[in-house]
């Protein structure tokens, strides 16, 4: 597998294609949130790494056939978005935005096979 390097991703994501994909996905949700560029990048990178950790912690054979496993991951991401981003960092995310983030991340996880062993 060839790793694609992008100049516009934070250093902590270099060499990690999955984290970079999550970063690109979540970053767009913070556009228009009136965050400083450095904070925008930091929150996006931290979120990408946190969600990737959730995915790695929940990998299993036939993940997509297990509704309980899927719901656990969805709940973990929802908790992260609500507790960390909304609560601790004060980023105003609507319920609809959080649902869309979760849906997009789950689609990305499926296409990249991030939740299957």
N, C-alpha and C positions, 0 to 999 in steps of 0.2 A: 504494500500500500504506500502510495506517495503522499507525503505530508505537504499540504499547500500552505505556504507562509503568506501572511497578509501584514502589510506595514501598519494597518490601522487598528490592530488589536493590541490590547495591553500585554506587557511582557509575560505576565503569569499565565497567559493562554497560548503563548507561542509553542508550537509543536503538538498541540492538543486539538485536533480537528473537531472532535465532538464538542468540547468546551467553546471553540470558536463559533460553531454552528449555533449553539444555544445563545451565545453572546449576541450574535447578529439578530437572532429572533427576538430576544427580550429587549435589546437596545431600542428598537423602534417604538416600544410602548412607553419609553421614558422621554421620547421626543415631545416637546411642547409642555413638559412638566416644570419648566423654568429651573432646571438644574444647571449648575456650572458645568462646563465641559469635563473637568477633571472628576467631579462627583458623578456625572452621567456615566463616564467610562468605568469608574470604580464600582458603582452600584450594578452596572450591567455585568461586569466581570465577576463580582462577588456572587451575583445571582446565578450566572452560568455555572460556576463551580459548585455552588450549593445544590442546584438541581441535578447536576451530574453526579454528585455524591448520593443524592436520593436515589437516582436511577441505579447506580452501582450497588447500593445497599439492598435493592429489591429485585435484583436479577434472579431469574429462575427459568427452568425448562418450561416451555409452553406458557409463558407469562400471559400472552394475549388471550388465552383460553380460560384464564382464572380471574373471574370478576372481583373476588376479594383482593387479589394482588393489585389489580388495576385501581380499585377504589382506595387502597392503602397509599399508593403512589400519588394519586390525585389529592387525597387529604393531606399528605406530607407537603406537597407543593403549595397547596392552599394555605396551610399553616405557615409556611415560610413567607409567602407573599403578604399575608395578613400580619403576622407577628414581627417579622424583620423589616420588611419594606414599609408597610403602612404604620406599624407601631413604633419601632425603634428609629427608623430613618425619616418618618413623617412624609412619605411620598404618597400623594393622593391618587390612589388607584380605585376605580369603581369596581363593583362586583362583576359587572359585565367585562371590564378589562381583565380582571383576574381570571375569569372563566375562559376568556379568549387566550390568554397567556398559557393557561393549563392545557387547553385543547391543542394549541399549536405545538407546545412542548411534547405532548404525548404523540402527536403525529410525527414529529421529528424523531422521537425515540423509536417509534415503530419503523420508520424508513431506514434508520441507521442501526437497527437491531440492538439498541442500548439496554434493553431489559431482558434479553434472552441469553441463556447460557449455551 
